Amino acid sequence: MNFSKTFRNIFLIILLSLIVSACATKKTTTKVEGQMQGDVYTGTDTVKYLADGVPDRVFFATNESILTTKSRDTLRKQANWLRANSSINVVVEGHADERGTREYNLALGERRANAAKDYLITYGISADRISVISYGKERPVDSGSNPLSWSKNRRSVTVKAN
Amino acid sequence: MIRLFNLTFFVFLFLITKANSLIEIDITRGNLDPLPIAVSPLFQDDNSKKNSINELKIKNIGSEISTVVENNLKISGLFNPLSREAFLQKPDIAHLKPRFEDWNLIKAQALITGKVTIEKKKLKVEFRLWDILAGREMMALAFTTVPSNWRRVGHIISDKVYERLTGEKGYFDTRIIYVSEDGPKTARVKKLAIMDQDGFNTKYLTLGNELVLTPRFNPTSQMVTYLSYFKNLPRVYLLDIETGTQEVVGDFPGMTFAPRFSPDGKKIIMSFAKDGNSDIYTMDLENRIVERITNHPSIDTSPSYSPDNRFITFNSDRSGYQQIYVMKSDGSNVKRISFGKGLYGTPVWSPRGDLIAFTKLHKGKFYIGVMRTDGSGERLLTENYYQEAPSWSPNGRVLIFYRETKSNDKGEGFSAKLWSIDLTGYNERQVQTETDASDPSWSSLLSN
């Protein structure tokens, strides 16, 4: 009885470790293949910096304007930087990928830029220091027609206004 | 219209023989057997030829006008213009009285003949349409205009022939406004451009200093509404094509976009985006009164009126994804009408009132389709890697839209072109433009 219980536990441990390693493998592959998680870009290829350690942009999933954990982290860094540099105002530019109708993408870009703006506001930045503009799909940063290129283009970018 | 174009068209003879002719074309179905038609070059006497060279630097203006007609009729997909080399009868004699046996011999079922004269800086054109099988004249028409209008004469003849043989108004004496594109995808330069429906007489209306998008014609005049990023403020503008005057009409504290005129030309309907939410508004162009039409936390955009001004179709993601809706023009009675698989965008109401054309995205492919105004009878006309933004010909028989090609991983191989397709799903063809092009909008008929 005792033996069989131990056996079962060992079996479970083996099974779990298999699952975990499978997940790990999968994660590494996605990263190597595409620097994407789900379809949100997680790489740094196109990222510029407002200041040391303050990335200028966050990325979105297809048709979404929800901020990922990583995006919120980036925006908190931006908020800290803005708080330390109170004379600087910013424009948040919202963008979409090329796989959507032009007018809807203009609206989607506006929604994404505002998602970023709202987060900066909740971290204490005054709304009148942040303006937004949507470019829809008009200003891609990567001109390829593949899922990785599209993921880099679904973004909001914080740029200095003055 | 005459004032706007500084044209003088004097129709002084208009005889339509309503007799039961043998030829007629059914344009409600795909036409796989286009009507063989002979377009005899319009006859021009020697004196007139001299004037033609002086006025237009064109030797044989009659032949050139006939070429315009042939090309229009061919592009419509309903006609098969026969080769001139096969014609047995001379243009001047044919115009007086065709020898029907000769034209029958080369299998022509209809024949266009005509005569052109240029005198005292006036271009006079007369033409006749003949029913070869019945051996009789179907129509005769003549008009006078300034010589520089000679291509339009060709378009008007095409429209008259199309109307006589199909029973519906033509769409050849029209123009297309679109966005001309140039440069790499990441820094595309866009200009407003306008051309005749057959790709000639292209004019650029902006210089490309600022991003411009989605121009649309006022169906009742030569005004255009569009989105411009002038001074980096995306706003809806109004442009008078004749005078070149531009003015901002959607100067709200946010972005205004997706503009379109109401069918009576009195209002602009557009989206206004603020704080992450896009809703639909109208502006009365006379008194500048702004009305809010939708009020919903979702994206509401791409509005288009029904031809009777009573309803509006638009695009919304209130269900979670982009779908097509119809409401009364005051914003009440909102109903979703698209229920097929995939996302639906860019609804645009047919000028005939019975259909809504749209873009559909499903499983990575883009479709141009039509559905009835209650959403039933969805029909997909064409599938491609990327295409969107259909615009109706004024007779509601043809759709023009733009199509983009896929680029490789380096971003090469990208292009944007205008295409047209018949409502039947047949006769898909590229519309010639000088540059890459997108966002086409079809004008109303310029004459009549």
Interface residues (C-beta under 8 A of the other chain):
Chain A: N63 S65 E98 R99 G100 T101 R102 E103 Y104 L106 A107 L108 E110 R111 A113 N114 A115 D118 I133 S134 Y135 E138 R139 P140 V141 D142 S143 G144 S145 N146 S149
Chain B: P184 K185 T186 A187 R188 L211 L213 T214 L227 N232 P234 G254 M255 F257 A258 S271 A273 D275 G276 N277 S278 I299 T301 S302 N315 D317 Y321 Q322 G345 T346 T359 L361 G364 Y386 E388 A389 E404 K406 S407 N408 D409 K410 G411 F414 S438 D439
